[in-house]
Amino acid sequence: VPTEQLLNDAGTENAVGPTRLPISDEKIAEAFEKFDADKSGDLDTFELSKAVEGLFGEVPTTKQIMNLVAASKTTTNKLTLSQFTKLMHLYNRGAFDVEPGEENDLGCETYEHAFGKESLGFSV
């Protein structure tokens, strides 16, 4: 399924699979605001990783974060609230899942392990 179609279907009955948990646009917006640490109005990749963890209670892999950023088609590696909302609905339905223990190109699983706490982003 093309990325454009996935983004258009996010949060609808046409989305990828069953949901992990009930999640509303309001809850996603609250997470966005909470994890936008620098209050810039967008989430960089480190903030995105923390927001996903806060929403779903699981630490996303580096590969999942890279896939989220790539799917957003952002050129700044930062997500707006609108992009984040669509992507979280897709994430909730398993669109960015990877096999347990699957490593990414960096040879590690978690974003923090790969980039450290102070990282502000990476190029896709």
MODELLER restraints for C-alpha pairs under 7 A, 6 or more apart:
rsr = mdl.restraints
at = mdl.atoms
rsr.add(forms.Gaussian(group=physical.xy_distance, feature=features.Distance(at['CA:3:A'], at['CA:71:A']), mean=6.19, stdev=0.5))
rsr.add(forms.Gaussian(group=physical.xy_distance, feature=features.Distance(at['CA:6:A'], at['CA:15:A']), mean=6.79, stdev=0.5))
rsr.add(forms.Gaussian(group=physical.xy_distance, feature=features.Distance(at['CA:7:A'], at['CA:86:A']), mean=6.17, stdev=0.5))
rsr.add(forms.Gaussian(group=physical.xy_distance, feature=features.Distance(at['CA:9:A'], at['CA:15:A']), mean=5.14, stdev=0.5))
rsr.add(forms.Gaussian(group=physical.xy_distance, feature=features.Distance(at['CA:10:A'], at['CA:86:A']), mean=5.32, stdev=0.5))
rsr.add(forms.Gaussian(group=physical.xy_distance, feature=features.Distance(at['CA:10:A'], at['CA:89:A']), mean=5.48, stdev=0.5))
rsr.add(forms.Gaussian(group=physical.xy_distance, feature=features.Distance(at['CA:10:A'], at['CA:90:A']), mean=5.43, stdev=0.5))
rsr.add(forms.Gaussian(group=physical.xy_distance, feature=features.Distance(at['CA:11:A'], at['CA:86:A']), mean=6.87, stdev=0.5))
rsr.add(forms.Gaussian(group=physical.xy_distance, feature=features.Distance(at['CA:11:A'], at['CA:89:A']), mean=5.17, stdev=0.5))
rsr.add(forms.Gaussian(group=physical.xy_distance, feature=features.Distance(at['CA:15:A'], at['CA:90:A']), mean=6.74, stdev=0.5))
rsr.add(forms.Gaussian(group=physical.xy_distance, feature=features.Distance(at['CA:15:A'], at['CA:93:A']), mean=6.97, stdev=0.5))
rsr.add(forms.Gaussian(group=physical.xy_distance, feature=features.Distance(at['CA:16:A'], at['CA:90:A']), mean=6.90, stdev=0.5))
rsr.add(forms.Gaussian(group=physical.xy_distance, feature=features.Distance(at['CA:16:A'], at['CA:93:A']), mean=5.70, stdev=0.5))
rsr.add(forms.Gaussian(group=physical.xy_distance, feature=features.Distance(at['CA:16:A'], at['CA:94:A']), mean=6.84, stdev=0.5))
rsr.add(forms.Gaussian(group=physical.xy_distance, feature=features.Distance(at['CA:16:A'], at['CA:95:A']), mean=6.08, stdev=0.5))
rsr.add(forms.Gaussian(group=physical.xy_distance, feature=features.Distance(at['CA:17:A'], at['CA:93:A']), mean=4.82, stdev=0.5))
rsr.add(forms.Gaussian(group=physical.xy_distance, feature=features.Distance(at['CA:17:A'], at['CA:94:A']), mean=6.28, stdev=0.5))
rsr.add(forms.Gaussian(group=physical.xy_distance, feature=features.Distance(at['CA:18:A'], at['CA:93:A']), mean=5.31, stdev=0.5))
rsr.add(forms.Gaussian(group=physical.xy_distance, feature=features.Distance(at['CA:19:A'], at['CA:92:A']), mean=5.27, stdev=0.5))
rsr.add(forms.Gaussian(group=physical.xy_distance, feature=features.Distance(at['CA:19:A'], at['CA:93:A']), mean=4.45, stdev=0.5))
rsr.add(forms.Gaussian(group=physical.xy_distance, feature=features.Distance(at['CA:20:A'], at['CA:92:A']), mean=5.36, stdev=0.5))
rsr.add(forms.Gaussian(group=physical.xy_distance, feature=features.Distance(at['CA:20:A'], at['CA:93:A']), mean=6.34, stdev=0.5))
rsr.add(forms.Gaussian(group=physical.xy_distance, feature=features.Distance(at['CA:25:A'], at['CA:85:A']), mean=6.53, stdev=0.5))
rsr.add(forms.Gaussian(group=physical.xy_distance, feature=features.Distance(at['CA:28:A'], at['CA:85:A']), mean=6.13, stdev=0.5))
rsr.add(forms.Gaussian(group=physical.xy_distance, feature=features.Distance(at['CA:29:A'], at['CA:81:A']), mean=6.89, stdev=0.5))
rsr.add(forms.Gaussian(group=physical.xy_distance, feature=features.Distance(at['CA:31:A'], at['CA:51:A']), mean=5.90, stdev=0.5))
rsr.add(forms.Gaussian(group=physical.xy_distance, feature=features.Distance(at['CA:31:A'], at['CA:55:A']), mean=6.69, stdev=0.5))
rsr.add(forms.Gaussian(group=physical.xy_distance, feature=features.Distance(at['CA:32:A'], at['CA:51:A']), mean=6.60, stdev=0.5))
rsr.add(forms.Gaussian(group=physical.xy_distance, feature=features.Distance(at['CA:32:A'], at['CA:81:A']), mean=6.73, stdev=0.5))
rsr.add(forms.Gaussian(group=physical.xy_distance, feature=features.Distance(at['CA:35:A'], at['CA:47:A']), mean=5.67, stdev=0.5))
rsr.add(forms.Gaussian(group=physical.xy_distance, feature=features.Distance(at['CA:35:A'], at['CA:50:A']), mean=6.68, stdev=0.5))
rsr.add(forms.Gaussian(group=physical.xy_distance, feature=features.Distance(at['CA:35:A'], at['CA:51:A']), mean=5.61, stdev=0.5))
rsr.add(forms.Gaussian(group=physical.xy_distance, feature=features.Distance(at['CA:36:A'], at['CA:42:A']), mean=6.53, stdev=0.5))
rsr.add(forms.Gaussian(group=physical.xy_distance, feature=features.Distance(at['CA:36:A'], at['CA:43:A']), mean=5.63, stdev=0.5))
rsr.add(forms.Gaussian(group=physical.xy_distance, feature=features.Distance(at['CA:36:A'], at['CA:47:A']), mean=6.21, stdev=0.5))
rsr.add(forms.Gaussian(group=physical.xy_distance, feature=features.Distance(at['CA:41:A'], at['CA:80:A']), mean=6.81, stdev=0.5))
rsr.add(forms.Gaussian(group=physical.xy_distance, feature=features.Distance(at['CA:42:A'], at['CA:78:A']), mean=5.91, stdev=0.5))
rsr.add(forms.Gaussian(group=physical.xy_distance, feature=features.Distance(at['CA:42:A'], at['CA:79:A']), mean=5.22, stdev=0.5))
rsr.add(forms.Gaussian(group=physical.xy_distance, feature=features.Distance(at['CA:42:A'], at['CA:80:A']), mean=4.70, stdev=0.5))
rsr.add(forms.Gaussian(group=physical.xy_distance, feature=features.Distance(at['CA:42:A'], at['CA:81:A']), mean=6.63, stdev=0.5))
rsr.add(forms.Gaussian(group=physical.xy_distance, feature=features.Distance(at['CA:43:A'], at['CA:78:A']), mean=5.18, stdev=0.5))
rsr.add(forms.Gaussian(group=physical.xy_distance, feature=features.Distance(at['CA:43:A'], at['CA:79:A']), mean=5.09, stdev=0.5))
rsr.add(forms.Gaussian(group=physical.xy_distance, feature=features.Distance(at['CA:43:A'], at['CA:80:A']), mean=6.73, stdev=0.5))
rsr.add(forms.Gaussian(group=physical.xy_distance, feature=features.Distance(at['CA:44:A'], at['CA:77:A']), mean=6.18, stdev=0.5))
rsr.add(forms.Gaussian(group=physical.xy_distance, feature=features.Distance(at['CA:44:A'], at['CA:78:A']), mean=4.46, stdev=0.5))
rsr.add(forms.Gaussian(group=physical.xy_distance, feature=features.Distance(at['CA:44:A'], at['CA:79:A']), mean=6.65, stdev=0.5))
rsr.add(forms.Gaussian(group=physical.xy_distance, feature=features.Distance(at['CA:44:A'], at['CA:120:A']), mean=6.25, stdev=0.5))
rsr.add(forms.Gaussian(group=physical.xy_distance, feature=features.Distance(at['CA:44:A'], at['CA:121:A']), mean=6.00, stdev=0.5))
rsr.add(forms.Gaussian(group=physical.xy_distance, feature=features.Distance(at['CA:45:A'], at['CA:77:A']), mean=6.65, stdev=0.5))
rsr.add(forms.Gaussian(group=physical.xy_distance, feature=features.Distance(at['CA:45:A'], at['CA:78:A']), mean=6.65, stdev=0.5))
rsr.add(forms.Gaussian(group=physical.xy_distance, feature=features.Distance(at['CA:45:A'], at['CA:120:A']), mean=6.53, stdev=0.5))
rsr.add(forms.Gaussian(group=physical.xy_distance, feature=features.Distance(at['CA:45:A'], at['CA:121:A']), mean=4.98, stdev=0.5))
rsr.add(forms.Gaussian(group=physical.xy_distance, feature=features.Distance(at['CA:46:A'], at['CA:119:A']), mean=6.48, stdev=0.5))
rsr.add(forms.Gaussian(group=physical.xy_distance, feature=features.Distance(at['CA:46:A'], at['CA:120:A']), mean=5.94, stdev=0.5))
rsr.add(forms.Gaussian(group=physical.xy_distance, feature=features.Distance(at['CA:46:A'], at['CA:121:A']), mean=6.36, stdev=0.5))
rsr.add(forms.Gaussian(group=physical.xy_distance, feature=features.Distance(at['CA:49:A'], at['CA:60:A']), mean=6.33, stdev=0.5))
rsr.add(forms.Gaussian(group=physical.xy_distance, feature=features.Distance(at['CA:49:A'], at['CA:65:A']), mean=6.61, stdev=0.5))
rsr.add(forms.Gaussian(group=physical.xy_distance, feature=features.Distance(at['CA:52:A'], at['CA:60:A']), mean=6.83, stdev=0.5))
rsr.add(forms.Gaussian(group=physical.xy_distance, feature=features.Distance(at['CA:53:A'], at['CA:59:A']), mean=4.96, stdev=0.5))
rsr.add(forms.Gaussian(group=physical.xy_distance, feature=features.Distance(at['CA:53:A'], at['CA:60:A']), mean=6.67, stdev=0.5))
rsr.add(forms.Gaussian(group=physical.xy_distance, feature=features.Distance(at['CA:59:A'], at['CA:110:A']), mean=6.87, stdev=0.5))
rsr.add(forms.Gaussian(group=physical.xy_distance, feature=features.Distance(at['CA:60:A'], at['CA:110:A']), mean=6.32, stdev=0.5))
rsr.add(forms.Gaussian(group=physical.xy_distance, feature=features.Distance(at['CA:61:A'], at['CA:109:A']), mean=4.94, stdev=0.5))
rsr.add(forms.Gaussian(group=physical.xy_distance, feature=features.Distance(at['CA:61:A'], at['CA:110:A']), mean=4.35, stdev=0.5))
rsr.add(forms.Gaussian(group=physical.xy_distance, feature=features.Distance(at['CA:61:A'], at['CA:111:A']), mean=5.83, stdev=0.5))
rsr.add(forms.Gaussian(group=physical.xy_distance, feature=features.Distance(at['CA:62:A'], at['CA:104:A']), mean=6.76, stdev=0.5))
rsr.add(forms.Gaussian(group=physical.xy_distance, feature=features.Distance(at['CA:62:A'], at['CA:109:A']), mean=5.90, stdev=0.5))
rsr.add(forms.Gaussian(group=physical.xy_distance, feature=features.Distance(at['CA:62:A'], at['CA:110:A']), mean=5.16, stdev=0.5))
rsr.add(forms.Gaussian(group=physical.xy_distance, feature=features.Distance(at['CA:62:A'], at['CA:111:A']), mean=4.45, stdev=0.5))
rsr.add(forms.Gaussian(group=physical.xy_distance, feature=features.Distance(at['CA:63:A'], at['CA:104:A']), mean=5.45, stdev=0.5))
rsr.add(forms.Gaussian(group=physical.xy_distance, feature=features.Distance(at['CA:64:A'], at['CA:96:A']), mean=5.63, stdev=0.5))
rsr.add(forms.Gaussian(group=physical.xy_distance, feature=features.Distance(at['CA:64:A'], at['CA:97:A']), mean=6.83, stdev=0.5))
rsr.add(forms.Gaussian(group=physical.xy_distance, feature=features.Distance(at['CA:66:A'], at['CA:124:A']), mean=6.57, stdev=0.5))
rsr.add(forms.Gaussian(group=physical.xy_distance, feature=features.Distance(at['CA:67:A'], at['CA:96:A']), mean=6.79, stdev=0.5))
rsr.add(forms.Gaussian(group=physical.xy_distance, feature=features.Distance(at['CA:68:A'], at['CA:87:A']), mean=6.82, stdev=0.5))
rsr.add(forms.Gaussian(group=physical.xy_distance, feature=features.Distance(at['CA:69:A'], at['CA:77:A']), mean=6.25, stdev=0.5))
rsr.add(forms.Gaussian(group=physical.xy_distance, feature=features.Distance(at['CA:70:A'], at['CA:124:A']), mean=6.55, stdev=0.5))
rsr.add(forms.Gaussian(group=physical.xy_distance, feature=features.Distance(at['CA:72:A'], at['CA:83:A']), mean=6.34, stdev=0.5))
rsr.add(forms.Gaussian(group=physical.xy_distance, feature=features.Distance(at['CA:77:A'], at['CA:121:A']), mean=6.65, stdev=0.5))
rsr.add(forms.Gaussian(group=physical.xy_distance, feature=features.Distance(at['CA:77:A'], at['CA:123:A']), mean=6.91, stdev=0.5))
rsr.add(forms.Gaussian(group=physical.xy_distance, feature=features.Distance(at['CA:103:A'], at['CA:109:A']), mean=5.48, stdev=0.5))
rsr.add(forms.Gaussian(group=physical.xy_distance, feature=features.Distance(at['CA:106:A'], at['CA:114:A']), mean=6.99, stdev=0.5))
rsr.add(forms.Gaussian(group=physical.xy_distance, feature=features.Distance(at['CA:108:A'], at['CA:114:A']), mean=6.40, stdev=0.5))
